[in-house]
């Protein structure tokens, strides 16, 4: 799929995700939704990271397109941490997400803040700025997983 098509698909999915909590028929649906968004975010972010780490040639347009997708998927995943999804057996989400709501909300805000900085870096087309911002995003993802995801 072409990057522009992926952006359009992610934008459409994001628009549908805004009232996501109301869309889930059962908690398992929300878990599948957020797991899918996280999987896609990881796959898409890995393209940016590969460029930032010099494993693949840098292409400013491809990087920016993938960064835009990362931003959309980042917002989407967090819409599916709804009540009841902590009790489904097919999740690696720790109960701390719901028990430590303030800490969880701070981790979500940090993730979204770092992704917003990555979007800004992507718009510059400057690999050094993208590399620095990608490192911060990777760090906030790891931190959240360390605190809130079961192994």
C-alpha positions as CSV (number, residue, x, y, z in Angstrom):
1,X,0.0,0.0,0.0
2,X,1.4,3.4,-0.9
3,X,2.2,5.8,2.0
4,X,-0.5,8.3,1.0
5,X,-3.1,5.5,1.1
6,X,-1.9,4.5,4.5
7,X,-2.2,8.0,5.8
8,X,-5.8,8.2,4.4
9,X,-6.6,4.9,6.0
10,X,-5.2,5.9,9.3
11,X,-7.0,9.3,9.2
12,X,-10.3,7.5,8.5
13,X,-9.6,5.1,11.3
14,X,-8.7,7.9,13.7
15,X,-12.0,9.7,12.9
16,X,-13.9,6.5,13.7
17,X,-11.8,6.0,16.9
18,X,-12.8,9.2,18.6
19,X,-16.0,7.7,20.1
20,X,-14.3,4.3,20.2
21,X,-15.4,3.4,23.7
22,X,-19.0,3.5,22.6
23,X,-18.2,1.3,19.6
24,X,-17.0,-1.8,21.4
25,X,-19.6,-4.4,21.9
26,X,-17.5,-6.2,24.5
27,X,-14.2,-5.7,26.3
28,X,-12.5,-8.3,24.0
29,X,-13.2,-6.1,21.0
30,X,-11.5,-3.1,22.7
31,X,-8.5,-5.3,23.5
32,X,-8.2,-6.5,19.9
33,X,-8.5,-3.0,18.7
34,X,-5.8,-1.6,20.9
35,X,-3.5,-4.6,20.2
36,X,-4.0,-4.1,16.5
37,X,-3.2,-0.3,16.7
38,X,-0.1,-1.1,18.8
39,X,1.1,-3.7,16.3
40,X,0.7,-1.3,13.4
41,X,2.3,1.5,15.4
42,X,5.3,-0.7,16.1
43,X,5.6,-1.8,12.5
44,X,5.4,1.8,11.2
45,X,7.7,3.3,13.9
46,X,10.3,0.6,13.0
47,X,10.5,2.1,9.5
48,X,11.4,5.5,11.0
49,X,13.8,4.0,13.5
50,X,15.6,2.0,10.7
51,X,16.2,5.3,8.9
52,X,17.2,7.1,12.1
53,X,19.7,4.3,13.0
54,X,21.1,4.3,9.5
55,X,20.0,0.7,8.7
56,X,18.1,1.9,5.6
57,X,18.7,5.0,3.5
58,X,17.0,8.1,4.7
59,X,14.0,9.4,2.7
60,X,12.4,12.5,4.2
61,X,9.0,11.9,2.6
62,X,8.8,8.3,3.6
63,X,9.9,9.2,7.1
64,X,7.3,12.0,7.4
65,X,4.5,9.8,6.0
66,X,5.3,7.0,8.5
67,X,5.6,9.5,11.3
68,X,2.1,10.8,10.6
69,X,0.8,7.2,10.7
70,X,2.6,6.7,14.1
71,X,0.8,9.7,15.4
72,X,-2.6,8.5,14.3
73,X,-2.0,5.0,15.6
74,X,-0.7,6.3,18.9
75,X,-3.9,8.2,19.5
76,X,-6.0,5.3,18.4
77,X,-4.5,2.7,20.8
78,X,-5.3,4.8,23.9
79,X,-9.0,5.1,23.1
80,X,-9.4,1.3,23.7
81,X,-8.2,1.2,27.4
82,X,-11.8,1.2,28.5
83,X,-13.4,-0.1,31.7
84,X,-13.8,-3.9,31.6
85,X,-10.7,-4.5,29.4
86,X,-8.7,-5.1,32.5
87,X,-10.7,-8.3,33.2
88,X,-10.3,-10.0,29.8
89,X,-7.8,-12.9,29.8
90,X,-6.2,-12.0,26.4
91,X,-4.3,-8.9,27.4
92,X,-0.9,-8.1,28.7
93,X,-2.2,-4.8,30.2
94,X,-1.3,-4.7,33.9
95,X,-4.1,-3.8,36.5
96,X,-2.0,-0.8,37.4
97,X,-3.4,1.0,34.3
98,X,-6.7,1.2,36.1
99,X,-5.4,1.2,39.7
100,X,-2.9,4.0,39.1
101,X,-4.9,6.1,36.8
102,X,-2.8,9.3,37.4
103,X,0.4,7.5,36.6
104,X,-1.1,5.9,33.5
105,X,-2.5,9.2,32.3
106,X,0.9,10.8,32.7
107,X,2.5,8.0,30.7
108,X,-0.1,8.4,27.9
109,X,0.5,12.2,27.9
110,X,4.2,11.7,27.7
111,X,3.9,9.3,24.8
112,X,1.6,11.7,22.9
113,X,3.9,14.6,23.7
114,X,6.9,12.7,22.4
115,X,5.0,11.6,19.3
116,X,4.0,15.3,18.6
117,X,7.7,16.3,18.8
118,X,8.4,13.5,16.3
119,X,5.8,14.8,14.0
120,X,7.4,18.3,14.2
121,X,10.8,16.8,13.5
122,X,9.4,14.8,10.6
123,X,8.2,18.0,9.0
124,X,11.7,19.5,9.0
125,X,13.1,16.6,6.9
126,X,16.2,16.8,9.1
127,X,17.5,13.3,10.0
128,X,19.2,14.5,13.1
129,X,16.0,16.0,14.5
130,X,14.1,12.9,13.6
131,X,16.7,10.7,15.2
132,X,16.5,12.6,18.5
133,X,12.7,12.6,18.5
134,X,12.5,8.9,17.6
135,X,14.8,8.1,20.5
136,X,12.4,9.9,22.9
137,X,9.4,8.1,21.5
138,X,11.2,4.8,21.9
139,X,12.0,5.7,25.5
140,X,8.4,6.6,26.3
141,X,7.1,3.4,24.7
142,X,9.6,1.4,26.8
143,X,8.9,3.2,30.0
144,X,5.1,2.6,29.6
145,X,5.7,-1.1,28.7
146,X,8.0,-1.5,31.7
147,X,5.3,-0.1,34.1
148,X,2.1,-1.2,32.5
149,X,2.6,-4.3,30.4
150,X,3.0,-7.9,31.5
151,X,5.8,-9.9,29.9
